[in-house]
Amino acid sequence: MTVDDGIEDEHWQDKLDALNAQVTKQGAHVRQLKKDGAPSDAIAEAVAALQELKISAETLHKEYSKEETFNRKAFDDLILRKMFVVPAFEIHGGVKGLYDLGPPACALKAAMIDIWRKHFVLNESMLEMECTCLTPEAVLKTSGHVDRFTDLMVKDPENGQCFRADKLLEDAIDNLLDENPTMPTAEKEDHLRIQRQADAYSPEELDEMLIKYDCKAPSGQAYSKSFPFNLMFRTSIGPEGTSVGYLRPETAQGLFVNFKRLLDANAQKMPFAAAQIGLGFRNEIAPRSGLLRVREFCMGEIEHFVNPKDKSHTNFSSVADKKLVLFGATDQLTSGKTKNTSVGEAVRAGLINNETLAYFMARTQLFMERIGMDPTRCRFRQHLKTEMAHYAADCWDLEIQTSYGWVECVGHADRACYDLEVHAKQTNTPMLATLKLDKPQEIEIAKLKFNRKALGQAFKQDQRTVSGALEALAEDWEDFAPIAEGLEKNGKVTVDGFEVTSEMLTYTKNKKMVHEIKFTPSVIEPSFGIGRILYSLLEHSFYQRDFDEQRCVMMFKPEVAPQKCAVLPISSCPELNEVVDAIAADLMDSDLSTRVDKSSAALGRRYARSDEVGVPFAVTVDFETLVDGSVTVRERDSTVQVRLHKEEVAPLVFAFVHKKMSWEQAMHKYPVVTVDDGDEKTSDAAASTSNGKATVVVNTGRARFSRPAAKIQ
């Protein structure tokens, strides 16, 4: 497939959307082939078609896109120079996938988490926990994590160094092609076909390929046999070394295993939500893209427990009109276009499975807007059937557009009853909630009579497990009906991995009056990647002044800004410094983090330093302050300044941070001034605001005075 030569500019986006839809559809086809164990040739052919589609889409985007290029060099320089994020253990050479947050990013993350708690935990009356990062193997074996997150690895026999096997094969083929630029096209395609399916090979097939391409370990010897490598960090608990544990790959399991206690803490009321913020760990083979793929990461997870037969939400009406950019599974495979629709309409149309899932999606969007994320670069993408777990009812990822493309930052999953059921089964602990009925209700049940002798002979010590599972299903005929059908048709049925035959039990369909109904709750799970959100916010907040590309700015909202205000003396004389210290103390007494810069640099340069770390307001103490006690307050993005008494500074900045007053309101309340700081090119906004009250502060060799900004007619 190639890009049409005569494509019209106004239609290029439609063409690109259609190509992206084909890429998604073909990608789903490739995943299904691998899942079904299709022949290697079929997988290779499908992968080749996928790569061709991706190249066509990329070519079209590069040719017609008019998007502004993100200045990554300037951004990366600022992030490192201002110590937002730095490589961990840098003086020792560093370790891939490990980063340290410097003072600005540490404060930014703390502010984000504080807003997250207020927005979700406090607003929704959630039960917050802090569970241990160290998790016993039995827990993660039950959840399925011990058997997941595996990649095939090989070792250098001499020193034991490990490598990801499929990447070694891919690199070997790249080297072969680079060393033989005149290789015939057909032969080259054969090598590329093998490279494209490297991650689909079995251990035996991969071993054969490594030998075929003469892949040698750094020691010069042949690599060991391929073996699965689990991405969890394994350790031992206790000095004996016999109890295996892992650093948790997610925070959710701690909440699931505490469900019964959480339900008691909530006075047995359903539905309810539990939340946790903490670290997760994943031993990534090839960490990349900075904070987007790391080995240690902060997560914020919510587990909302709800009746599987009633997934409505009492507060849904408060967000029903909130519009989201939705990229449904059908649209991904057909038009390739997103839809801007309200969550209420999406639920009514069946696009989003239920109200509770839609509610949290809307609340997540509101959270992103609150911390300062660009809403035009946020979308919700629905999982395709080939991506979704077999037990999940519906899944949507909040994706944020960055210079790396669309990045998954928050997952929203209706996980059904899976998590509680697997832990209940493994531990023989009922994970049940109770629905109290206003009036007694007649339900259909199965009345069972067991042949204990047959059960004992077949299952021995497991007979109680089998009978218990059958009795649990018998509480509701709707659950037991598939068992009855299987016994009638086939004379046998499988229950929790045990084969039960018709001679082991008899049953009758009965009716029963009940005053309450017990059920295993479903779980709606929003899972936030705090590190990815932090990185996306850094990108969305970064810009360069129009008049000077060297002047970089982080336009953090006051509520999340690492420091809320800077206090600067126009001169380093003791009298001014005394006032600076007093204003800074007032600000910090109001719990407003403050930056004081008494250096000898030009005032404009000191403004620029504050802009680079996202300080939204700057107070300048000048010689007029010593006369009448007034100071100027500068707003970062417009560079407009107002003049007010120094005693009003702390209450004003507090009002800005807590959204009690906007900058526009402040410009109408206080006189707007333009200060010649000797370096900064100030905004023209001062001359056109405040109904003509603007003044200009002029410095001369003999004095400093104010005059009207506009000529008096």
N, C-alpha and C positions, 0 to 999 in steps of 0.2 A: 504494500500500500504506500502511495506517495501523496504528498500534498498537492492539491490542485493548483496548476500554474495561474489560472485566471480567477482565483478566489477574490471576492469583493471584500474590502476592508470591514464593512459593516456586518458581514456575515461570518467573519472568522471565528467569533466566540461560539456561534452555533455549531460550526464545524468541529471546533475543539471539544465542546461538550459531548458531541456525538462520538468523537474518537475516544474520549475518556470513558464513556459508557462501554465502548467495545473493549477497552483495556480491562475494565472491572469485570465484565462478563467473561472474558478469556482467562483472567486471573482466577476467577471462581471455578472455571472449567479445569484449569491446571491443578488446583487444590483438590478437587474431587477425584481427578485421575490418580493423584498420589495417594489419597485416602483409600481408594478402591484397589490399590495395588496393580494398576494398569501396566502393560508392557513398557519397557524403557523407550522403545521407538515411538510409541504413542505419546508418552510424556515429552520426549524431546521435540516432537513435531509441534505439540501444543505450546511448549515454552518458546520455541522459535517464532511462532505466530504472535505470541504475547510480546516478545522483544521488538518485533517489527512494528506492532501497533504503538508501543511506547515511544519508539524513535520517531514515528510519524507525528505523534502528539507533541513531543518535545520540539521538533522542527517547526511545526505550525506555531507553537507558542512563542518561540524565539523570533520568528519572522514578523509576527503581527502584534505582539504584546507591546503596549505603551506604558506598562507599569514602571514606576520609578525604581531605579536600581538601589538596593539597600547597600549603604556604605559599610560593608563588614569590616574593612580595615580600620576605619575610624571608630566603629563600635567596639571592636575587640581591643583596640588600644585604650579606649576609655575604661572599659570593664577591668582591664588588668592594671592600668595606671592608677585608677582611683580605688583599687582593691575591692571591687564588688565580688569577684570570684577569682581565686588563684589556685594553681595546681598544688595539691597536697604534697608535703614533704619535698618541696621543690629543690632545696639545697642538696638533697640526697639523690637527686635524679628524677624524683616523682614516680607516681604509679598511675597507669592508665585507669580511667574510670573513677578516680578519687579526687575530689576538689574541696577546698576550704572556702567558706563564705567570709569575706572581710567585713569590717564594721558597717558599711552602707547596706550591703545585701543582708547581713544578719538582722539589722533593724527593720529592713523592708519585709523580710520573711516573718519576723515577729508581729509586725503590724498586719500583714495578710492573715496570719493565723488568728490573731485577735478578732479581726472582722469576721473570719470564718466561724469562729465560736459564737459570736453575737448573732450572725446571720442565720446560722443553722441550729446550734445547740441550744442557745438561750431562747431564740424566737420560737423554736419548735418543742421546747421543754424536753429535749433529748436527755438520755442517761449517758454521761460520758465516763469512759473507763480509760485506764492506762495499763495495758497488759504487757507481760514480759516479752522481750525480743527473742529470748532463748526458748525454743519450742521442742518438746519431746518428739521423737520419731513417730510414735504411735498416732499422735494428732495429725501430723502431715501425711502419714501413710493413709489414714482414714479419709482425709480430704482429697487425696490423689496427687499431692505435690511430690511425693517421693518418686512416683513413676512418671512425672512430667519434667519439663524444663531440661531435657537431655539433648546433647549434641554428641556426635561421634568424635572421639579423641584418639590420638596416637602419642606414643612416647619415644623419646630418644633413649635407646637402651643403655647408653653409657652414663648419662647424668639424670635420667628420669624427667627431663623437661617435657612438658605437654604441649600439644598443638591441636588445633581444630582440623580434623582430617579433610573435610570438604574444601576448606579454604586453602589447604596445601595443594590440593589437586587443581583448584582454580588458578592459583599463582603459578604452578608448574606449566600449565597450558599457556598462560599469558607470556611467560618467559620464552617458551618454545616458539610462539608466534612472533615475538619481538626479535628473536635471534634468526628467524627465517622469513624475512619480508617478501621473498620471491616464491614462497610456497604456493603451489597450485590451489586455486579457489576451492575445488572439490575436497581436497585434503584438509584445507583450513576449516571448511564447514564441518567436517567430521569431528575435528578437535573441539570446535565451538559447541557442537551438539553435546559432547560429553561434558564440557564445562558447565553448560546450562542446567544439567540435571545432576550436578554434583551432590546437592543436598537431598536427592531422592534415592541415592544408592543405599543398599543394605551394607552392613559391615563387611561382608565377604566381597561384595562387588567393589566397594571402595578400596579394600586392600589390594585387589587385582589391579585397579587403575593406578594406584600409587606405585606399584611395581612396574607397570607398563610405561609410566612416564619417568621412571628412574628417580623417584623422589627419595632423597637421602636426608637423614637427620644432620644437624650441625656437626656431630661427631664424625660424619662420613659413613655411618652404618645405616642399615635399613631400619625404617620405623617399626615399632611394635604392631601387633594386630590392633585394629580399631576396636574401641570399647565406648559404651555410652557414658557421658559425663553429665552429672546432675548439676544444674546451675545454682543450687542452694549451697550455702556455706555449712559444711558439716563439722560437728565438734563432739566432744564427749562431756557428759555431765557427771561431775564427781571425780574423785581421785582414782577410782578403780578403773575407769575407762571402759566400763561395760555398758553404760547407759548412753545411747546415741541421741544427740540432739542436733538441731539446725537453727541458724539465725533465720528468723521468719521471712518468707518471701512476700508476705502481705500481713496486714494487721487484723484481718477479718476473723481468723479462726479463734482468737481470744474472746471475741464477742459471741461467737456461736456456742462455744463450749460453756459459756456463762449464761446461756439463755434462761435457764430455770431460775437462777438467782435474780437476773434482771427482771423477769416477769414478776417475781415476788416483790422486788423493790418498787415496781410500778403498780402494786396492789392488785395484781392479776388482770389489770385493764389492758384491753387490746383495742386498736393497734397501738404500737409504740415504737420508738426508734432509739437505738444505741449508737454512740459515736466514739471515735478514737483517732487521735493524731499521734503518729510515731514513725519510727524508722522501719524500713524494709531493706532487705539485702538480696542481691542477685549477683552471682559470680560470673558476670558477662565475659564471654570469650574475647570479644572484640568491641570494647566500649568506644563510642564515637559521638560526634555532634555535641560536645560539651556536656551541659547539664541534662540533655535529653536522653542520654543512655549511660547510666552510671552504675556503680556496684553498690552504693549505699544511697538511699533516697528517702525523703520524707513523704508520708502519705496521710491523707485525711479520709477516713472511710466511715460511712453511715450504713447501718443495717436497720431497715424499717421493716418490722414484723407485722404482717397483715393476714387477715383471713383469706385463704386462696379463692373463696367464693364471693368475696366482697372486697375489691381493690379500689373502691371509691376513697376520696380524701375529703375530710370535712372543710379544709381551707382551699379546695380547688377553685372555687368561684373567685377567690382573690387574685388568681393568676390566669384565669381562663382566657382573658383577652390579650395576654402577653404574646406577642408575635416572635417566632423563632425561625431561623433559617434551617429548614429540614431537608436532608438528603436521603430520601427513603431508598430501600433496597431496590424497588422496581425502577425508580428513576436512575439509579446507578447503572442498571443493566439496559436501560432503553434510551431516554433522552439525554442523560448525563447532566441534567439541570436540577438545581435546588428549588425549593418552594418556600416562600415567606408566608407563613400562616400562623394563626393563633393556636395555642395548645388545645383550647376548647374544641375548635373545628377539627384539629388533628385526631382527637380522641373520638369525636362523633363519626368521623370518616373511617375509623379503624386503622389509621396510619400509626398512631401510638397505641399500644395495647390496652392501657388502663389509666385511670385518673392519677393514681399515686405516682406512677412512673413519669407521667407528663408533668405533674406538680413539681417534682424534684428537678426535672430538666429546666423548667421555667425559673425556679429558684436559683439554679446554678448560673443561668444566664444573667440574672439580676446581680448575683455575687460578682461575676466577672465585670459587669459594668460598674459596680460600686468601687472595685479596686483600681479601675482605670484601664481595663482592656478595651481595645478598639472593637465595638460590636460588629462593624462591617467585616471584620476578619475572624468571625466566630461562626461555626456551623455545627449542627448535630447530624452525624452520619449513622444510619442504621446498619447493623451487622447483616451481612448476607447469610443465607442458610448454611453456606459452607464455612462460615466463620464462627457461627454460634454453637455453644455447647448444647448437647442433646437435650439437657433438662431445662434450658432457658426458654422463657416465653417471649421475651423481646429484649433487645440491647441497642442502646444508642450511645455513641461516643461524642462528647464535645471536642471538636477539633479546632485548633487555633492556627491561623496562618502565620508562619514565620519565614525567615529567609531560607529555612530548610524545607519549606513546603508546609502542608497541613499536618499538624502534630496532634496526636491523641493526648489530651490532658486530663479529661474526666470521663470515666466510664459510668454509664447508667444501665444497670442490668436487672431484669426481673428474673431472679435465680430460682423461682418456684420454691418447692419444699426441699430441694436436694440437700443443702448443707445440714439442716437439722436432722433430716432423715438418716444420713450416713453416720453422723455421730451417735444418734440414738440407737441405731442398729449395732454399731461396733461396741458400744458400752452398755447396752441393755438399759439405757436411761431414757424414760419417756420424755420427749421434747414436745409437749402438748400444751395448748392453750384452751380456754373454755369460753364458749359463747352462751351466756345466760339468756334464756328465752322468756319473753314477756308472758307468753301463754304456752302451756304444754303442747308439744308437737308430735304427731304420729309419724314414725319413720319405719322404713323397711330394713330388716336385718336378716342375717343368716344364723340359724341356730345349729350349732355343730355338735356332733357326737363322734369322738375319736375312737379308733381301734388302737388302743395303747400298745398292744402286743406287736402289731404290725409296725407302728411308729418306732418302738424300741428296737426291733430287729433291724430296721432300715437305717435309723439315724443314731442309735445308741445314746451317747451323752448329748447329742444335739437335738433330741426329740423335743425338749422344752422350748428351744429356739424356734423350731418349726411350728409347733402348736401355738406358740405365742404370736408368731407372725400371722397365722391363719385366724386366730381370734381377733387380732387387731383389725384385719380386713373385714371380718364378719360383723363388725359394729355398724357397717353401712353397706346395704345390699349393692349400691352402686360400685363400691370398691370390690366387693366379693364376686360380682357378676362375671368378670373375665375368668376367675378361678372355676366357677361353676360351669361355664361354657367349655373350658378346656377339659374338665373332668368328664363331661357328658360326651363330647365329641371324640376325644383321644384316649380317655381313661387315665390320663396323667397330665400334670401341669408343673411348671417350675416356680417355686416360691423362694425368693431370696437365695437362689443358687441351689436349692434342694428340690429334687424331683419327688413330687407327691402323687400317689396313685389313688384311684377311686376306692380301693379296698381299705385305705387308711382312715377314711372318715365318711360319714353321711351328713347331710344337711337338709334343712327345710327353710323355706322363705316365710318369715314371720313379721308381724307388726309390733311396734313397741312405742309407748308414750314416753317422751323424754322432756325433762325440764332444762336440760343443757346439752350442748353439743361440743364434743372435744375434737380438736383438729391440730394437725401440724401446720404451723404458720408458713406462708410464703415469705420470701425475703426480697425486698426492693433495695438494691445496693448502688448508691452513688459513691464512686471511688476517685478521689482527687490526687493527682500527682503534683504535690506542692512544688517540687523542684522544676518541673516542666512549666507550671504556671508562672513561677518566678522568672524563669528565663524568657518566656513569651512576653511578660509584662516589661522586662528590661528592653526587649526589642521594640515593643509598641510605644514605649515612652521616649525612645531615643530620637532626636532630630538635630539638625544643624541650622544655625541662624542663616536667614536668607542673605544677609549682608556680609557674612563671614563664615565660610565652611569650617574654619578652625575652631569656631565657637560651638561646642557641642552642649546639648541640653538634655536632661532627663526630666520630662514633664510629669512627674508623679503627682497624683492627687494629694492634697494636704493630709487627708486621712491616713494615707499609707506612706507618705514621704519619710525617709529615715530620720531626717531632721526637719523640724517644722519652720524654723526661723533662724536667720543669721543676724548677728548684731555687729556692726562695723563702725569704728570711729573714723571720721574723715581725716583726722590727724592723730599722731601718737602722743599728744600732750596728756599729762596726768589727769587734768580736769575732765577731759572727754572720756578717758579710760574708766574713770570712776562711775560716770553715768552708764557706760556700756556694761560694766559689771552689775550695776543695780538693775538694769533692764533685763539682762540675762538671768539674774536671780529670780526676778518676778515671773519670767516665762517658765523657768524650771520648777518654780513653786506651783505652777498651774499644770505640771506634768507635760510640758511641751519641750521636747528635746531641742537644744539650741546650739548653734555653731557661732563661736566668737572668733573673729579674725582681726587681730591688731597688728598685722604685718605692715611693712612699709610699702608694699606694692600699691600701684594705682587703684583707686576705688573700683574702676571698671574691671580690672583684673580680678579683684576680690569678688565682685559680683559673678564673674565667669566661673571662678572656682566653686562657688555655691551652686551655680546652675548645673555644673557637671555632675554633682551628686544629688540633684533634684530638690534642693531646698526651695520651697515655694515662695517664701517671703524674706525680705532683707530689710532690717532697720538700720538707718544711717544716722549716727549722732554727729552733728556738725556744730559750728560755732554759734549758730542761732539757738541751739539747744541751751547753751549757757546763759542766753539772754531771756528766753521766754519758756524754756522747758519743752519746746516742740522738736519732733524728729520726723524723718520721712520713712515711709514704709513702701517698699518696692515689690511689685508682683512679678514673678519670674518670667512668664511667657509673653506678656505684653510689654514688660519693662516699664510700665506706668507706675508713677509714685504719687502718694498722697501725703499730706502733712497733718500731723495731729500731736496732741500732748503725749509726752512719754508715759504718763500714767495709764493711758488708754491702750497702749500697745498689747499687753498681755491679754486683756479681755477681748480685743479685736482678733488677735491671732487664734485665741481659743474658739471664738465664734466661727472663724473660717474653717478650722480643723473639724469642728463638730457640726458643720453645715447649718449654722444658725444665721449666717450672713454670707452673701456672695461678694466677690470683688466689685461687681457692677454697683451693688448697693453702697459699698464703701466709697466708690468714686463720687456718688451723689451726696454722700454725707460729709465728706471731707474735701478740702481744696486739693485739686490735682496740680502737681508741680512737675517741671522738667529740670533735672539736675545735670549740669555739665560736669561729668566725673573725670574728664580728661582721657577717657579710653573708650567707653561704651557708646555706641550709636543708639540713642534712645528712640522709643516709638513715637510716631506722630499722633498716637491716640490721645496724648495729654492735651493737645491743642483743639481737640474736637469733642471733649467730654465735659461733664459737670456744668453744662449750661453757661459756658463762657467764663467760669470762675477760675480757669487754669492760670497759673502763674509760672514764671521762669525764675529760677534761682541763679543769680549771676555772681561769679567770683571775679574780683579785680585785685590789683596789686595793693589797694588800700583798704578794701572792705568787701563785704558780701551783702547783697541786697536782693529783694524780690521785686519783680515787675509783672504786669499782665502779659500773658503769652501773645495776645493779639493786640494790634495797634488800636488805640481808642480813637473813634471817629468824632 
